[in-house]
Amino acid sequence: MIAPGLIWAVIAIFAAFGFVIAVRAARANSGSAGDYYIGGRDIGGMVAGLSYAATTYSAFMLVVLTGLTYRGGIGALGFELIYFAGLSLLVIFAPRFWLVGKRWGFISPAEMIGARYGSRGVARAMAVVSIVFLLPYCTTQMAGIGLLLSGVTGGGISLFQAVATGAALAMFWALLAGLRSVAWTDAAMSVVMFVSGLLAVAFAIAALGGPAKFIGTLQADHAEWLTVPGPGLWSLPTFIALSLPWFFFTLSNPQVSQRLFILRDFRAMRRMILWVLGFGFIFTLVAVIWGLAALQLAPNIANTSMATPALLSSGVIPTWVVLLLIIGILSAAISTLDSIALTVGAMIARDVVPSVETQSDARQIFSGRLVIVAVVLFASYFALEQAAIVDQLAALSAAGLMVSVPPIVGAFFWHRGTAAGAFAAIIGGAAVAVCLAIFLKVSVFNPVLPFTVGGLSAALFIVVSLLTKPRANALDFQSEIADQLTYHRVW
């Protein structure tokens, strides 16, 4: 176990480092809503890429994915590589998001979709549905912080203390300087997470006798974990059910797609994509190998989410590496929480509150800050309460957010899409998702759930659009940015 005092000392250093970054970021802000929520569209490729990676890979990798590997074996690698393959959507959609965002001044993805179909109702629907499925996901980030800090200290740091610490840091960074402080902190801490993850895996394998011994022992004692479908978790239906929504994560999750508005130029965009792909591929291998190492060094764990804390407190990883990795995981969880809170704040201020045109930038930022506080407090409270309904909605989040994918794809590739079709896809798909998962008890491990939600949303979007007419004030993204796409040689 790690002494709580040592953990608190490192967190204090981490907080001081974040404070310096946040203050510097606040000085760079001009006071506009665009500055606060999307960094004035002036974020460089490396910072954007590392921030995107920290937000999307988050604490999930070394807490959840490692646990899935510990429980179900190599199938977890295939599952995560499906998500990695979905990052290829950035090549198609990142230029389009950036071009229309810059031209029309969009700050949130919901605002963009509402303008494309000429309907604030569509923007509000997308914003509300996103909030419903994102808030429980925030709770899982807080719970991850609690599991990590309490686990490595053997309860020396309580769940309440861990959650309160995460909440305080998340609120401070997001409230003070918005996206800039979050992105700059993300960039620095993602490097810490990346390097410490590599070091931790190296020490774990060394403790097992080196790469050859590690693989040999794994084949001898846990051969089933190296086969498909593995020891029980990764049946084909389960694999499909979990992988399909994650393939569309880049488009369906607004806290991620909003990152496509922050870039300085096309060169920064290309660098961002390369940074995300490189970080993602290597860190996926790190998380899976880490899980397989935990299987040998910390066997017979009942709750597989505790695989990382168990391995960190096993004594085989040097304390300084453990502390670095804890800070990396902590910052990744806070990054995801901050990113979601900022996006939800932007959607409330820009898409849900009436008459955004009459609101000053200061009022939009103030509204967003109130929402950020509410989101963090919500996540903290329910992480401590461990309410069943929140766990269900969190597990449903990936499938539920798929309802926005048909309207987003249609916004750029189908002239005939209408506001009525987009509204039906979002509201109808979300209602079916909640009905199936909450009331009919269809498991998130059942492919019926994502196929029904995704298929129904796409069908509603197409059929209702064909039965209705586009609005006169709807924007035509395809025609308006065609010349620029050709100029930049975008497919």
Number of C-alpha atoms within 10 A of each C-alpha: 16 20 12 17 12 13 18 14 11 16 18 12 12 18 18 12 13 23 18 13 20 26 14 15 23 21 11 15 19 12 15 15 24 24 23 29 28 26 27 22 21 16 24 17 24 19 23 28 30 26 31 28 27 32 27 23 23 25 27 20 21 29 23 20 24 31 28 24 28 30 26 25 28 24 25 27 18 14 21 23 19 20 20 20 14 19 21 15 15 19 14 12 20 24 23 22 22 23 21 19 21 17 10 10 15 21 27 30 31 29 24 24 27 26 22 28 29 20 20 22 17 30 27 23 22 30 27 20 19 28 23 16 23 27 23 26 24 28 28 24 26 32 22 26 29 26 22 28 25 22 23 25 21 17 14 16 21 17 21 15 14 21 27 20 17 23 22 15 20 24 22 18 27 28 25 19 24 30 31 29 28 29 32 21 26 29 20 19 26 29 15 18 26 20 16 22 23 19 19 22 21 17 16 26 23 15 17 17 13 14 14 11 14 18 18 13 15 18 14 9 11 18 15 17 22 17 14 16 18 20 18 12 17 24 16 13 13 17 20 20 21 24 25 21 25 25 23 22 24 25 26 25 24 26 26 21 21 27 30 27 30 29 26 19 17 15 11 20 26 18 17 26 23 15 20 23 18 13 19 24 14 12 21 21 16 21 27 26 21 27 32 27 26 29 25 18 19 20 13 12 15 9 9 22 22 23 32 27 24 22 24 28 19 16 15 17 20 15 15 11 18 24 19 22 24 26 22 28 30 26 31 29 28 30 32 30 32 30 30 27 30 28 33 26 28 31 27 22 26 27 28 21 13 13 11 15 8 8 14 12 18 13 14 22 24 16 17 28 22 13 21 26 19 15 27 25 18 15 24 25 17 21 25 16 10 14 13 10 12 21 17 17 22 21 20 25 25 25 30 30 29 31 33 32 22 24 30 21 14 23 24 20 13 15 15 15 28 29 28 22 29 35 28 26 33 31 20 17 29 28 15 18 28 21 13 18 18 15 10 10 11 16 17 20 20 16 19 16 24 25 17 16 27 25 17 21 28 25 17 22 27 22 14 19 21 15 10 14 14 19 15 8 11 17 19 18 20 17 11 13 17 12 11 14 15 10 9 10 8 14 9
